[in-house]
Amino acid sequence: MSNEDKYVVARNVLGLSLVLGLELGGEVKGKKDAASEKALKEKLARIWDIYYTRVLPDPETRELLALQAERLYQVSKTMEDWEQGLYGSTIHFLNQKSLDAVRGVWEQYAEAARSAPETEKVKKLAEAMAQGMKSSPAERRSWALGSSAAPLTAVLQDRIRNYVQRTWEFDQEIAEGKKMFPNPTFAVGLLSESSGQDRRLAYPSNGVLGYHLALAKAPLTELSPLRPSKEEEKEDDPDGNLTAFGVAKHQFTQWSLAFRELATAKQKRLTIRFAVDGWFTLCQSFLKTPREGETKRQFDIIDTTDLSSPSFSLSMFWSPFAAGVPDPPGLLGLMVAAKRLLKDRASSTLVMDDGEGVSLVVDDVDGDDMDPDNSRFAEAEALLFANNTTGAFILGLTPVEFWSNASVRTTLDECLGAAAQLYDDDDVYAAGGGLGEGAGVKEKEKAAARVKKLEEQGLQISNRLYRKHSRWLSPGQQGGKWRKPPVVNVDAKELAEAAWRVYQGLVIFQIEGQRVVHQGQELVKVSWGKGLWQTLLDFLGVVCGQFETDREEFRRVILEKIGGTSVQDALLKKALEDVSGSESTTATEAEADGCPVFTASFDVTSGTLKTITGHLDFITEEDKRLLADKSVPISLRQSSPWTIDIVLGAGTLVKPLVFPTPVLKEGSKTRIARTSGYIEVIAPAILNPRAAVPASVLDEYIFPTVLQAADSSSESSQLIPVPLNAPTVNLDSLPILFLSDTSRLSFLGPLASSIYSPRELRVRQAAIEQGLDESKWGSARLTLKESFLTMINIAAGLQVGQSGLFALSPVSGSGSGSGSSSSDGRHILILVSAIRLDCSAQSGGGIILDAAVLPLTRSLLDKTNKKTPSGDDDDDLQSFLVLLRTLECVDLTITDAELSLWKSILPSFAERCRTTWSHSPSSCEYVTTGGGHVPLSLQKGDPVLCTCGTGHFPPNYLSLPLWESAAARHATRVAISAPYCSPVVERVVFDPVLARKIAEKGLEEALRKKEERCRCCGKGEEELVEELKARGGETAGKTAEVLRKCARCLKVRYCSAECQRRDWKTHRTECVESEEHHR
C-alpha cells in the first residue's frame, strides 16, 4: 500500500495494529466466555471510533489511541526495531524514510490524545476539523454511492444519502461548537505543515460506506452469514439510519476477526507492505536491482483501484492542487511500472478502476458503439489502450474483458443512479431557485424535458477504466508445460513508430511543449516533467525487451521523435542496453526447439498493428516426410481466438499456432515450404472485437480458464487451473437470500434481465418476433444468457413455481455432435442450493448461484445401468437419477453449441470457489489426460471437470434423498455468476422504458409499482401500450388487453401467442391447472 500522504499511511497502520493487538495485546485471551466476548466487543467499538469517527466519544477511547500511538512510536526507531517488534511480522515498511515519516505522525497522535480538552492544542485541532469539513452543495450532490448498497441501491439510496448528510452536519456542528474531542487521526492531518494547500476532508468521509449496506434491507435466511442481529436491525428505526450503521459495524467485527486470524496463523498467510511515496516512485524502488541475497519483488495481482482515477485525489484529504493521477506520467506510467512488477504468469493481473462509472454521452447513429466525446474524462478513457489492440500488444498487457466481453460485474445500480440523477439535479436546481430553462415550467413539461434529454443523450456506462490486464492471456499456452511468452520479431522502424504513437497519445498531450520540424517532419519537442523522462525510458525499455528487433535503429527513430539532446541520447542508449532479454526465448532457441516464432507488422503511417506471421518448423523426420508429401492437403482451422491450427490431411497431423494476440483465420495467407520443412501463416490481427467476423470468433470466449504452475519459480511445479476474469469467492461467507417472500425480491428481476446489452436485446427481440428457434439465433452466447435468466427467475421463484433443480438437455439435431448420452436427453444436472449476494466492488453488487454440478458422462451412466448387487453405491445413484424425474426438475432445452459453451465456463465456476480442496499433483485429469486442456472435453458424454473437487460440500448442502449417500461424491460445487457484457466493449444499459420512468418520476416512484411483464420477451405493460399506440389499433392504450394470462394456470402472462408457444418448453414444468376452473 502506497500513498504520498504520510497521514493516510500512519492512520492505516494504526488501525491495523489495533486489530492485531486484540490477540497480541492479550486483553481478551482465554475462553470465549461472556466477559471476554464483552471485552472484545467493547474494544472493537473503540477501534471503530478511532479509525472512522471524526470525534472521540469518551476518555477511554482517547486513552486507547494514546497508548497505541506511543507503542508504535517506541517500536519504530529503526527498521530493525520494527521488524522485530509486535507487528513487524505482518506489517512491513518499504524503507526507513517511510517509517520515519509515519513515526512522526504517531508522536503527534499521542501528544494530541493526551492533551486536555480545554488546552490550546485541542482548540486548534477543533478549528482545523471545522475548517476541513466545509463542503459545497455541489460536492454533496455529486458524490457517488458506488456499490455500497448494490443491488438494493434503488431501495436504500435516499436513506443512505440522508444518513451520510445528517452525520456530516452533526459532526460539523460539534466541530464548530467544540463540543467533543476531535479525532487526532483526522485532525492532525488537517493541521499539518501543508495546511496552506487548504486541506479538507473529502465529502462524505464516512466509514459506513466501505461496507455492504444492502444487507440492511436484503431478505436473508436465519442462518445467513453477515445477517444483522436483532439488536443491529433496530426495529424502531424507520429511516434505516441506525440499521445501516449496525450492519457496517457487524461486518467490521467479522473482518477484524478474520484479519487477526490470517495475520497470526502459524503458517504465514498475510503480509502488508507500506510506503510513504507516490505510486510511480514506489514502482521505481521495487524495480531497482535487488541487493545480494535478495530476490526480485514481483506480484500476482496489483490493484491500483484507488490510484487510477483521473479525477479524484488519492487520499482522505482533498486539495484543489492535488493531481488527478499519481504523477505526471499518468496512466501509462502506472501501467508500465506495474507491468514490470507482475510475475510472468497468465493469471498475473493489473486491476484499474476510474471510479466514475456512469456518464451521459451522445449516442452514435445505430446506438451500438460509444462516442466518448462528451464524457468528462473522454480523452483518458478513449486513449487508454485497453481499447486499443496495438497498444496492448506493444506493452504486453492483455485486457481480459476487452476480448471476452464478459464480466461478473453488474452495472445495473450505476445505471439506476444515473437515470435518477437527471431527476435529482432538476429537483435540486428548482428548489434552489435556478433560472435555467426548466425554471417556472409546469411539472409535466419539466418531466417531458428530462425524458427528452435522456432520449437524446442516451444513458449508458462510460468506457470505464475498470478492467483486468493479464500477462500473455492466450489459453492455448496451457499444454503439459507452461511456456515462456512467444518470440515476436518486429521491424525496428515500424515498432518505434507504433510505440511512439501510443506514448505520445497517452502522455505527451498532457505536457506543454513546442512543435519542431526535423527533416521535413513535424515533431514534438517535449519539456519533460517530473517522472516523465523516466516513464519514457521504462516504456521504451519494456517495448524493446518485449520483441526481437534492431535496438540501435529503434533508438535512432525514437530520438528523432523527441528531438533528443546528447544527455538524453546517452540515457536512452543505456536504458535500452540494460533491458534484459531473459523474459522470452530467443528466435534461434525457439526454432531449435520447434516452437513457433512470430513477426508483427505495423502500418507505419497509422502505427496500427496489421498482421502477425507465425513461422513453424517441422522438427521430427516423420513430420517432415508428411509435409513433403504433395498429395497431403494442408488446411487451416481456428480453434480459439488466439489459435489457428495447421491441419495436414484429414487430421493426420495438427500443429497449433498460438499467436500473441487474437487473430482471424478469415483473410489469412500461408507460405508452405515442403522441401525446407516449415509453414508460415500470415493472419490479420483483430482490432475491433465487435466487428462481425471477430465477434463470431470471440463468441465462445466468456470465462476462460488456463493451466499455470502453482509456483512460478519452479518449472517442475504442479499445474493448476486459474480463471482469468471470474474473481475468487468464499461461498460460505456470502449472505444467503431468503426466497420464500418474493415480494422482497423485486430487485432480482432487473438484475437478472440486465444480463443483456441493448445490442443483444435487439437481436433477441428480432428473433422472437420472427418466431425463430433458439438454434437459429446465430449466437450460442445469447442462448446461454437466456438459460441463465430462466435459472435465476425459477430458482428465486420470480416466475410461477420455484425449483433449484435444472438439467441441460440438448435438442436433437441442434448442432454437431453425437446423439444424447442419456435416455432422457439430460447431459448436465445443476442443483442450486442457495442464491447468495456478492456485494463486493468486484461484482458491483451481484448474485451468485451456489450450486452442485453433476455431468452425466457416458462412463457414469454406464456404471449405473449395469446390474449391481443390492445396496451398491452405483445402484443408489441410479435411484437418485430416477427420483429427479419425479421432482420439479426444469429441463433447459439448449443447442449443442450452447452445451459446449456451458462446458467451457464450468471449470471457471468451480475454480473460483475452490477454498476447501486442492488439485492432486498425481491424479488431476487436467494434467494427466487430454494434453492439459481445461475443460477436459467439449464432446457429448465426455468428462468436463477433473475429479479433484468432487464430493466437497458442507453438511446439509441439499435436502434431497440419496444426495449425500449417492450423488454428492460425483458432483462438484460451483459459483455461477451471470456473464454481463463489459462496459469496456459496448454499451451496457438497463430497460429503456424504466429509464424514462425514473427520469420522469424519480427513482422511488418509478419502482414503487411492480409492473406485469410478458413471461417470454420481458416487455412490460407500458412498453406494450406504447407500441399499440404507435400502431394506432383499436386496442391502443388499453393496458388490460396487452398481456393475457395462460388459460390453464391463470398466473403467467404473455403478450402474444408466439411468446406463449416459445415459453411452453419451460412453463410446462410448472403449469398447474387453476382451481378457478372447478368453481
Secondary structure as GFF3:
##gff-version 3
##sequence-region A 1 1079
A	DSSP	beta_strand	2	3	.	.	.	ID=ss1
A	DSSP	alpha_helix	6	24	.	.	.	ID=ss2
A	DSSP	alpha_helix	34	52	.	.	.	ID=ss3
A	DSSP	beta_strand	55	56	.	.	.	ID=ss4
A	DSSP	alpha_helix	59	74	.	.	.	ID=ss5
A	DSSP	alpha_helix	79	84	.	.	.	ID=ss6
A	DSSP	beta_strand	91	93	.	.	.	ID=ss7
A	DSSP	alpha_helix	96	114	.	.	.	ID=ss8
A	DSSP	alpha_helix	120	132	.	.	.	ID=ss9
A	DSSP	alpha_helix	137	142	.	.	.	ID=ss10
A	DSSP	alpha_helix	153	177	.	.	.	ID=ss11
A	DSSP	beta_strand	181	182	.	.	.	ID=ss12
A	DSSP	alpha_helix	184	190	.	.	.	ID=ss13
A	DSSP	three_ten_helix	195	197	.	.	.	ID=ss14
A	DSSP	beta_strand	200	201	.	.	.	ID=ss15
A	DSSP	three_ten_helix	207	210	.	.	.	ID=ss16
A	DSSP	three_ten_helix	213	216	.	.	.	ID=ss17
A	DSSP	alpha_helix	230	233	.	.	.	ID=ss18
A	DSSP	alpha_helix	241	263	.	.	.	ID=ss19
A	DSSP	beta_strand	272	276	.	.	.	ID=ss20
A	DSSP	alpha_helix	279	287	.	.	.	ID=ss21
A	DSSP	beta_strand	301	303	.	.	.	ID=ss22
A	DSSP	beta_strand	317	318	.	.	.	ID=ss23
A	DSSP	alpha_helix	330	341	.	.	.	ID=ss24
A	DSSP	beta_strand	349	352	.	.	.	ID=ss25
A	DSSP	beta_strand	358	360	.	.	.	ID=ss26
A	DSSP	three_ten_helix	372	374	.	.	.	ID=ss27
A	DSSP	alpha_helix	378	383	.	.	.	ID=ss28
A	DSSP	three_ten_helix	385	387	.	.	.	ID=ss29
A	DSSP	alpha_helix	389	395	.	.	.	ID=ss30
A	DSSP	beta_strand	397	399	.	.	.	ID=ss31
A	DSSP	alpha_helix	400	404	.	.	.	ID=ss32
A	DSSP	alpha_helix	412	431	.	.	.	ID=ss33
A	DSSP	alpha_helix	443	457	.	.	.	ID=ss34
A	DSSP	beta_strand	459	461	.	.	.	ID=ss35
A	DSSP	beta_strand	467	471	.	.	.	ID=ss36
A	DSSP	three_ten_helix	475	477	.	.	.	ID=ss37
A	DSSP	beta_strand	487	490	.	.	.	ID=ss38
A	DSSP	alpha_helix	492	506	.	.	.	ID=ss39
A	DSSP	three_ten_helix	508	510	.	.	.	ID=ss40
A	DSSP	beta_strand	514	518	.	.	.	ID=ss41
A	DSSP	beta_strand	521	525	.	.	.	ID=ss42
A	DSSP	alpha_helix	532	546	.	.	.	ID=ss43
A	DSSP	alpha_helix	551	562	.	.	.	ID=ss44
A	DSSP	alpha_helix	566	578	.	.	.	ID=ss45
A	DSSP	alpha_helix	587	592	.	.	.	ID=ss46
A	DSSP	beta_strand	597	602	.	.	.	ID=ss47
A	DSSP	beta_strand	609	617	.	.	.	ID=ss48
A	DSSP	alpha_helix	621	628	.	.	.	ID=ss49
A	DSSP	beta_strand	634	640	.	.	.	ID=ss50
A	DSSP	beta_strand	643	648	.	.	.	ID=ss51
A	DSSP	beta_strand	653	658	.	.	.	ID=ss52
A	DSSP	beta_strand	669	673	.	.	.	ID=ss53
A	DSSP	beta_strand	678	684	.	.	.	ID=ss54
A	DSSP	alpha_helix	692	698	.	.	.	ID=ss55
A	DSSP	beta_strand	705	709	.	.	.	ID=ss56
A	DSSP	beta_strand	719	723	.	.	.	ID=ss57
A	DSSP	three_ten_helix	731	733	.	.	.	ID=ss58
A	DSSP	three_ten_helix	742	744	.	.	.	ID=ss59
A	DSSP	alpha_helix	748	753	.	.	.	ID=ss60
A	DSSP	alpha_helix	758	769	.	.	.	ID=ss61
A	DSSP	three_ten_helix	774	776	.	.	.	ID=ss62
A	DSSP	alpha_helix	780	796	.	.	.	ID=ss63
A	DSSP	beta_strand	805	810	.	.	.	ID=ss64
A	DSSP	beta_strand	828	838	.	.	.	ID=ss65
A	DSSP	beta_strand	846	855	.	.	.	ID=ss66
A	DSSP	alpha_helix	858	865	.	.	.	ID=ss67
A	DSSP	alpha_helix	873	886	.	.	.	ID=ss68
A	DSSP	beta_strand	890	894	.	.	.	ID=ss69
A	DSSP	alpha_helix	896	911	.	.	.	ID=ss70
A	DSSP	alpha_helix	925	928	.	.	.	ID=ss71
A	DSSP	three_ten_helix	947	949	.	.	.	ID=ss72
A	DSSP	pi_helix	963	967	.	.	.	ID=ss73
A	DSSP	three_ten_helix	968	970	.	.	.	ID=ss74
A	DSSP	beta_strand	972	976	.	.	.	ID=ss75
A	DSSP	alpha_helix	992	1001	.	.	.	ID=ss76
A	DSSP	alpha_helix	1003	1006	.	.	.	ID=ss77
A	DSSP	alpha_helix	1021	1031	.	.	.	ID=ss78
A	DSSP	three_ten_helix	1039	1041	.	.	.	ID=ss79
A	DSSP	beta_strand	1044	1045	.	.	.	ID=ss80
A	DSSP	beta_strand	1053	1054	.	.	.	ID=ss81
A	DSSP	alpha_helix	1057	1067	.	.	.	ID=ss82
A	DSSP	three_ten_helix	1075	1078	.	.	.	ID=ss83
###
